[in-house]
Amino acid sequence: MPLSRLSVADVARHAQRTGLVARISDSTVWRWLHEDAIRPWQHRCWIFPRDPDFQAKAARILDLYARCWQGQALRKDEFVISTDEKTSIQARVRVHPSLPGRPGEAMRVEHEYERRGAWAYLAALDVHRAKVFGRCETTTGIAPFERLVDQVMSQWPYNQARRVFWIMDNGSSHRGEACVRRLTQAHPRLVPVHAPVHASWLNQIEIYFSIVQRKALTPNDFTCLQAVADRLEDFERYYESIAHPFEWKFTRADLNALMARMRSRYAETQHPKLAA
């Protein structure tokens, strides 16, 4: 059938058209598929780990979340920062003012809008203190990112710390050994820790960005670009007043078990007879 996904009704209709059954209800098909743990109407996107050092790189980040580095517990004057950029946060000015909610009626936001520019929002999260540092820049890049690093590392307690671990992805603003040299030369206390390629789920700042999107930027209805920057700055202070460190439960042991299952699954798909 020319379908990318099948609904329960599609399956029931096909079974009757092909003569497999004379009649069958959608609910019966649903029950059978539920019992067999098959969901033809669902799909899930995923990325297979392609970094040859994925497990080692991921494990050290998980260790840092557990306040451990190279088998040694972190000291009180050592800190872990998670950082990244949230690009193209637009200021959308609605062509008609939004209408506030009323009893029995939701808030109404005009569909059409005018674009009044966009920010790149750079942020750093102290994962064990729930402390947020952010800044709006006109674009991402090496210089904007280094301004964020300077903003954090110039403040107490980071300017007096023994070590400050910075967890970051492989984006163009902070990629590779060149980034490591720049950061460590400017800040000898800083230890860059790059995540594996395509592993944003390991970076806790992405959780913070999702909270920002839901609570501060949706719906996007701002009078000007400066209003977006003010909202983001105000939200940082509000977040710090109510937040606690994320309860991160995925550990190095969980990662090892996951990788073992993935290797087993891969072996089954490549050599099913040998795996059997």
Buried (B, 14 or more C-beta within 10 A) or exposed (E): EEEEEBBBEBBBBBBEEEEEEEEBEBEBBBEEBEEEEEEBBEEEEEEEBEBEEBBEBBBBBBBBBBBBBEEEEBEEEBBBBBBBBBEEBBBBBBEEEEEEEEEEEEEBBBEEBEEBEBBBBBBBBBBBBBBBBBBBBEEBBBEBBBEBBEBBBEEEEBEEBEBBBBBBBBBEBBBEEEBBEBBEEEBEBBBBBBBBBBBBEBBBBBBBBEEBEEEBBEEBBBEEBBBBBEBBEEBBEEBEEEBEBBEEEEBBEEBEEBBEEBEEEEEEEEEEEEEE
